[in-house]
Amino acid sequence: MKIFKYVLSLSESQFVSMPIDSQILSVGVQNREIVIWAKVDPSMLTAAKHFLIYGTGWDLDNLDAYKYLGTVQIDRFVWHVFVENRTY
C-alpha cells in the first residue's frame, strides 16, 4: 500500500482514475489546487471515481449517491468536494 496524491480540476464534475479499492484519506489545497490523498494498492486495476465540486451558494444536484469529502478554500473561494459512492 502507498499514499498517492490526485489533483482535481476546478470543474463541477470530473472522473479520476484510481486503483480499485482506493481509500480516500483527505482533501486539501496544495499550490492553489484542490488535491485528494488516497491509500492505494498500485498493483490493482484502476477504475474511475466520479467527483463533484460545488462552490458555496451553488444549487446542488441530487447528492444521495455521493459522499462528502471536505471543504477547501482557495483565495476567497470556498469549494465543497464530493465523491460518488460507487466506482466505474
SULDAKA-V654773 format. One record per residue. N is the residue number from 1. RES is the residue in one letter. PSI is psi as a letter, one per 20 degrees, with the letter a starting at -180 (none if undefined). Layout:
<<N/RES/PSI> <N/RES/PSI>>
//
This chain:
<<1/M/q> <2/K/r> <3/I/p> <4/F/q> <5/K/p> <6/Y/p> <7/V/p> <8/L/q> <9/S/r> <10/L/l> <11/S/q> <12/E/h> <13/S/p> <14/Q/q> <15/F/q> <16/V/p> <17/S/p> <18/M/q> <19/P/q> <20/I/q> <21/D/j> <22/S/q> <23/Q/o> <24/I/p> <25/L/h> <26/S/q> <27/V/q> <28/G/a> <29/V/p> <30/Q/p> <31/N/l> <32/R/k> <33/E/q> <34/I/p> <35/V/q> <36/I/q> <37/W/p> <38/A/q> <39/K/p> <40/V/q> <41/D/o> <42/P/i> <43/S/i> <44/M/q> <45/L/q> <46/T/q> <47/A/q> <48/A/p> <49/K/p> <50/H/p> <51/F/q> <52/L/q> <53/I/p> <54/Y/q> <55/G/q> <56/T/p> <57/G/i> <58/W/q> <59/D/p> <60/L/p> <61/D/a> <62/N/o> <63/L/j> <64/D/h> <65/A/j> <66/Y/q> <67/K/p> <68/Y/p> <69/L/h> <70/G/r> <71/T/p> <72/V/q> <73/Q/p> <74/I/o> <75/D/c> <76/R/j> <77/F/q> <78/V/p> <79/W/q> <80/H/p> <81/V/p> <82/F/q> <83/V/q> <84/E/q> <85/N/i> <86/R/r> <87/T/r> <88/Y/none>>
//
